[in-house]
Amino acid sequence: MRMKKKISPTLFFLLTIFVFASPYATETNKETLYVEENSFNLKQTLEGITSFEFQAKLPNLSKETLEKANRAIQQQLGIQGKLQLPDTPTQTDPKSIPPILQYELTDLASERGELLEIVKASLLVLVPVEIMQTKKMALACIWEKNCYVRHPKETSLDAFIPKTLHYLLDEFSARYSLVNSEKPTFNMQK
């Protein structure tokens, strides 16, 4: 079962234009990759952060495919920084939640629920914040990069993990290194 994310016809039209005709698109292995980035001032948001809890939100995959995907993810994280595989979660107290680097992979769907032949891969940096009025903790996204790739129906969704994660992590590392001299540590649950 594949995860679906519904989009409006207008957004679908715009994505189609960007994916197939955008001067901002890049050609990689004869597949078009459209990219968008949302971020705040990197110096204020990423400076001094040395480690991230890594989370992957992937579609429902078989155990074998998930293990293969995790190996690909671990390999990419090891290239971009120091990978740690703790046995227990590093999050204990809600006020001490570490920054999270979250990777998501989803198929896009029309408003009618029909799968489009487009995959959206996202990498986000989420940090804990305290809402002043309620004194409750929440996660806020301080950086996000998305890429969209054509997804022929005969191709399994997990086939896009190594390529999209490599691209998104390269982009993250380039931004991260602008304000930090050391590579980050990634904590990923086994």
N, C-alpha and C positions, 0 to 999 in steps of 0.2 A: 504494500500500500504506500503510495507516494504522498508526501505532504503537499497540500495545495495552498496557494495564497491568491486570493481573488484580487483582480485589478479592474479598474474601470475601462470602458472602451477608449476613452480619451487617452489614458495612460498607455494602454496597449498600442494605440496608434503612434504615440510619441516614441515609445520604446522601439517599435518596428522601424521608425525612421532613423533613430539613433543607432540601432544595432546594424542595420543594413546600409546606411548612407552617411553616418556621422564622420566628420573629419576628426573627431576625438576618439573614434574607435581604432583599435589596433588589430593587426592581423597576426594570429598565432596559430601555426599548424593548420592553415586554411580555414580557421574558425574565427569569426568576428567576436571581439571582446569589447563590450561597451562598459565604461567605467564612470562612476560618480563618487564624489567624496563630500562628506559633511564633517566639519570640525570647528572647534573653538581655537583660541590662541594656544598653539602647542607649547610655548614656553611656560604658560601658566598652568596647563593641564597635565603634561607628561613629564615635565622636569622633576627629577628626583625620584621618580617611581622606578624601583629596581626589580620588582617581581610582579607577576600576574598569575592569577588562577585561570587556567585555560579550560574553556568549555566548548563542546561541539554540539550543535543542535542539527542532527542529521535525520533524514527520513527513516521510516521503519526499514531496517536492513536485516538480512539474515545474520546469524551469529558469525558465520564464516566471513561474510562481506564486511561486517562491522569490525572484526579483528583485522582484516586487510586495510580497511579505512584508518583504523587507529595506528597501525604501523606506518602508513603514509603520513599521517598527522605528526606522529612522534619524530619521524625523519625530518620533516620540514621544520618543526620547532627546534630540533637539535642543530640545524644549520643556522638558524637565526638567533639563537641564544643558548642558554644553559637549560637543559630539560631535567626536571625532577619528577619522579613518579612516586609520591607519598602514598602509603597504604591507607591513611585516614585523611578525611577532608581537612584543609587548613582553616576553614571557617568554623569558628566556635561561637563567639559573641557577635550579635548583629552589628555592634558598633566597631568591630575589628575586622569586618569583611575586607579582604584584599581587593585591589583593582582586578577586574575580570577582562580577559581577552576572549571574546566569544565569536566563534565561527558558525555561520548558518548556511544551509544549502536547501533551497526549495524550488519546486516547479511553480511557475506562474500559471494562473488560471483566469479565464474570463469571468465576467459577472455571472454567467450562466453555469459556471463550474467546469467548463470545458478546459482541459489542459492545453496550454499553448506550448509551442516548441521552443520555450525559453527557460533557462535555469538562472536563478538569481543566487549569487554567492555573496555573503556579507561578512565583514570582520568589524567588530565593534569593541571599543574600550568603554567599560562600564565601571563607575566608581560609586562607592557608598556616599550618600549625602544625608544630612539630617534636615528634615523639613522644620523650619523654625517655629511655625505656629502650632504644629501638633507634636513636635519633639520625636517624631517617628522617623525611622531610617528607610531610605529608598535607594534604588540604583538609578544613576543618571548616565546617559550616553554622552561622552565627551569627544569621541572620534568615531567615525564610521566610514567605511569604504565598501562600495558595492560593485560587482561586475555582473554582466549579463552575457550569457553564452547561448548560442543556438543549441537546442537539444532535440536531435532526431529521436523519434519514438522508439526506434530499435536500440538505442544506447541506454544502458543502465545509468541511473542518476549518480551512483557512487563513482563512475568513471571520471567525473568532473572534479572530484576532491583534490587529487594531487596538483592538477594544473591551476585551479582557482585559488587554492590555499597558498601555493607557492607565490603566485602573483600578489595576492593580498598581503601576505607576510613580508614580501619584499617592499611593498609600499609602506607598510607599518614600520618596518625597520629603518627605512630611509627617513621617515618623519621622526621616529624615536631618536635616532642618532644625531639629529640636529640639536637636541637639547640634553643628551646624555652621552657620556664618553664610554661607558661600559655597556655590553650587551645585556638584555634583560634575562631574568630567570623565569621559566614557564613551569608552573606546577600543574600537572595533569594527572587525574586519578587513573589508576590502573584499570 
